[in-house]
């Protein structure tokens, strides 16, 4: 999974006016920052996944199915 960056445009870029803040991929941001079209503001951290607690099946009562041999 590639990193995402929040960037500020320095020119009319992808239909966005000058000074807009948009989110783009790392490769895209690095390339256009080198060309002076964008300014990287910050890296967007992926949100932590909430751990889903698995529910166990309901417990069955112990049966007295076994019979003793004499």
N, C-alpha and C positions, 0 to 999 in steps of 0.2 A: 504494500500500500504506500503510495507516494505521499509526501508531506504536502500540506496546504498552507498557503501564505495569504495574509491580508495585505493588499498593496494599494497605494494611492497613485492615480494616474497623473502624469505630467503633460499629457497631450490628449487630444481626442483619440480614444483607443477603444476598439470594438464597440463603437456606438455610445461609449460612456463619455460624458463631458470631463474637462480638466478638473482635477481635484476630487474625483469620485473615489470611493473606497470599494474595492471588489475583492473576491477570493479567487485565487488561481492555484494551479499545481506548481510544484517546485521548479521543474524544468522550464516551464513557461515563464515564471517569475524571474528566474535567473537570466534567461535569454534576453528578455525585454528590459530588465534593469540595466544590463550591460549596454544596451542601445539608448539608455536614458529616457525610455518611454514610461517606466514605472519606478516607484520607490517602495521597497519592501518595508512594511511597518512592523509586522510581527508574524510569528509562526502560530498557526492554529493548532492547539493541542487536541488530540482525539479524546472524546469523552470516554470515561471509564465505563465498562460494561457492568451493569448491575447483575450480580449473581442471583440466579433464579434458584430458589430453594426447592428441591424436588420433594414431592410428597410421597411417602411410602404407601403401599397398598394397606388397606385396613387389616388388622390382625384378626386371624380366624381363631376361635376358641379351640382349645385342645379337645380332641374327641377321644372317646373311650372305645374305639373300634377294635383294639387288640384284645384278644381273649387269651387267657392263660390255659396252657395244656396241662392235663393231669397225668 
